[in-house]
Amino acid sequence: MTDIKELANILSKMSEKDILVFLHEILTESEISDLSKRWRILKMLGENFTQREIANKLNVGLCKVTRGAKILKNSNAITLKLIKEIKNEH
């Protein structure tokens, strides 16, 4: 099993609380911040903010936002499914 598959398997068995603790144990504050920012970019794209608005508001490069937009253009993307689920919850 590759490391990333093993990690996915481990995470799938953990509670939300344990996942948060685990992520804080293995990631630096900078890595956590980057991951959080990437997720925020995807959510904002799902909320129909423009790429330029997101880049300006989050102080990130347009390339980073464009990468997220490409993911959400794929109708089979798991990320797109998750963003839609979040939108429906609110």
One Martini backbone bead per residue (centre of mass of N, CA, C, O) as a GRO file, in nm:
protein
   90
    1MET     BB    1   0.097   0.036   0.023
    2THR     BB    2   0.073   0.347  -0.003
    3ASP     BB    3   0.098   0.619   0.185
    4ILE     BB    4  -0.168   0.765   0.093
    5LYS     BB    5  -0.351   0.519   0.129
    6GLU     BB    6  -0.293   0.474   0.425
    7LEU     BB    7  -0.388   0.751   0.519
    8ALA     BB    8  -0.679   0.732   0.414
    9ASN     BB    9  -0.752   0.485   0.583
   10ILE     BB   10  -0.704   0.610   0.858
   11LEU     BB   11  -0.896   0.856   0.834
   12SER     BB   12  -1.164   0.685   0.781
   13LYS     BB   13  -1.145   0.577   1.104
   14MET     BB   14  -1.178   0.862   1.214
   15SER     BB   15  -1.248   1.115   1.395
   16GLU     BB   16  -1.269   1.445   1.383
   17LYS     BB   17  -1.100   1.501   1.634
   18ASP     BB   18  -0.860   1.314   1.557
   19ILE     BB   19  -0.789   1.449   1.292
   20LEU     BB   20  -0.712   1.723   1.407
   21VAL     BB   21  -0.486   1.624   1.587
   22PHE     BB   22  -0.321   1.481   1.371
   23LEU     BB   23  -0.269   1.725   1.186
   24HIS     BB   24  -0.121   1.889   1.414
   25GLU     BB   25   0.109   1.675   1.446
   26ILE     BB   26   0.212   1.653   1.122
   27LEU     BB   27   0.172   1.960   1.088
   28THR     BB   28   0.228   2.266   1.020
   29GLU     BB   29   0.104   2.574   1.040
   30SER     BB   30   0.155   2.634   0.741
   31GLU     BB   31   0.015   2.379   0.625
   32ILE     BB   32  -0.260   2.436   0.749
   33SER     BB   33  -0.300   2.709   0.614
   34ASP     BB   34  -0.281   2.610   0.321
   35LEU     BB   35  -0.513   2.406   0.333
   36SER     BB   36  -0.731   2.606   0.420
   37LYS     BB   37  -0.700   2.795   0.177
   38ARG     BB   38  -0.772   2.591  -0.044
   39TRP     BB   39  -1.057   2.539   0.062
   40ARG     BB   40  -1.155   2.831   0.045
   41ILE     BB   41  -1.125   2.860  -0.256
   42LEU     BB   42  -1.328   2.639  -0.333
   43LYS     BB   43  -1.572   2.764  -0.187
   44MET     BB   44  -1.570   3.035  -0.341
   45LEU     BB   45  -1.614   2.914  -0.616
   46GLY     BB   46  -1.892   2.785  -0.527
   47GLU     BB   47  -1.992   3.102  -0.468
   48ASN     BB   48  -1.903   3.275  -0.734
   49PHE     BB   49  -1.640   3.380  -0.729
   50THR     BB   50  -1.389   3.525  -0.858
   51GLN     BB   51  -1.066   3.474  -0.910
   52ARG     BB   52  -0.974   3.763  -0.845
   53GLU     BB   53  -1.123   3.798  -0.577
   54ILE     BB   54  -0.981   3.567  -0.431
   55ALA     BB   55  -0.690   3.656  -0.464
   56ASN     BB   56  -0.729   3.926  -0.314
   57LYS     BB   57  -0.865   3.833  -0.045
   58LEU     BB   58  -0.628   3.591   0.009
   59ASN     BB   59  -0.348   3.650  -0.103
   60VAL     BB   60  -0.318   3.504  -0.393
   61GLY     BB   61  -0.253   3.343  -0.661
   62LEU     BB   62  -0.407   3.286  -0.958
   63CYS     BB   63  -0.302   2.995  -1.003
   64LYS     BB   64  -0.431   2.869  -0.749
   65VAL     BB   65  -0.724   2.929  -0.837
   66THR     BB   66  -0.721   2.791  -1.114
   67ARG     BB   67  -0.680   2.509  -1.009
   68GLY     BB   68  -0.954   2.494  -0.864
   69ALA     BB   69  -1.131   2.549  -1.115
   70LYS     BB   70  -1.048   2.293  -1.268
   71ILE     BB   71  -1.163   2.092  -1.071
   72LEU     BB   72  -1.469   2.206  -1.086
   73LYS     BB   73  -1.503   2.132  -1.402
   74ASN     BB   74  -1.512   1.842  -1.303
   75SER     BB   75  -1.791   1.642  -1.281
   76ASN     BB   76  -1.615   1.396  -1.120
   77ALA     BB   77  -1.534   1.550  -0.877
   78ILE     BB   78  -1.515   1.527  -0.543
   79THR     BB   79  -1.493   1.825  -0.473
   80LEU     BB   80  -1.756   1.910  -0.607
   81LYS     BB   81  -1.939   1.739  -0.432
   82LEU     BB   82  -1.860   1.872  -0.161
   83ILE     BB   83  -1.941   2.162  -0.230
   84LYS     BB   84  -2.241   2.098  -0.285
   85GLU     BB   85  -2.304   1.989  -0.003
   86ILE     BB   86  -2.241   2.249   0.149
   87LYS     BB   87  -2.447   2.429   0.003
   88ASN     BB   88  -2.700   2.253   0.093
   89GLU     BB   89  -2.658   2.302   0.409
   90HIS     BB   90  -2.707   2.634   0.383
   0.00000   0.00000   0.00000
